[in-house]
Amino acid sequence: MVDFASLTFVFVAGFITALATGLGAIPFFFVEDVGDRWNVALWGVASGIMVSASVFGLVLEAFGTYVTLSFDGLVVGAVPPRLVGLLVVGLSTGVFLVVVAHRIIDDYEVSPKRYEEADFKKLLLILGILTVHSFPEGVAVGVAFADLGFSGPTLFGFVVPVLGIFMTVAISIHNVPEGLAISIPLRAMGVSEWRMVWWAVFSSLPQPVGAVIAFYFVRLARDFLPFGFGFAAGAMIYLVLTEFIPEALELGRGLPGGGKRELLAGLAAGFAVMVPLAFL
């Protein structure tokens, strides 16, 4: 069974990633505006972090001892077909969830302006859409803590898997530009800095809930853990390809070269930050 202390620990990890979204509003305490060049680069950093965390964290972890990554290179053993099948089904399901989320979001205009003007029914709708949108990131955190209490360094009295730390850091860093993207239109509306921080955090509140749900199920059915890793990885990679990179290119349309240099620099920085951690 899953004990309450472990669920609380995973919830706190997910809540940390949500709080990190609020950091995206911090620049507006010091400046009036954030330039498109920096905005594009930050979306690139977020994309690089998400892809590297998905591939070098979740996908490799799904293969367990059959595939290992070290400074000596990639070592691949005889991977059981069942494991590959679970991973592929998980990847496909994660992509499917994002496709469904896109269709839901396309049907409803959800903007920071609606956050400020929402009545109770609208607020429920917005929260529901945000749940669908940010749930995969919470799932990534939850499945990464599947080995909580079994292996890894000791932190606050818990044996914490390195992958859990890796994913918490990755999602937290990734959430910063999302918070910035939410704060920019709020600034144009004259919303105060602390309210921008609140709405940025609010947009990621489904993440700790998703983390707890994912953790609970992978602990109950550990045989399906590769599916959980694949689900989170597929959803996050698809999010990068269909949301993050197009958003960056849209913001960079007025920059020399269409912002591609800033995007590539951000991608490289994101990989440079996260890939070395995969060797731990």
Buried (B, 14 or more C-beta within 10 A) or exposed (E): EBEEEBBEBBBBBBBBBBBBBBBBBBBBEEEEEBEBBBBBBBBBBBBBBBBBBBBBBBBBBBBBEBBBBEEEEEEEEEBEEEBBEBBBBBBEBBBBBBEEBBEBBEEEEBEBBBBEEBEEEBEEBBBBBBBBBBBBBBBBBBBBBBBBBEEBEEEEEBEBBBBBBBBBBBBBBBBBBBBBBBBBBBBEBEBEBEBBBBBBBBBBBBBBBBBBBBBBBBBEEEEBBBBBBBBBBBBBBBBBBBBBBEBBBEBBEEBEEBBBBBBBBBBEBBBEBBBEBBEE
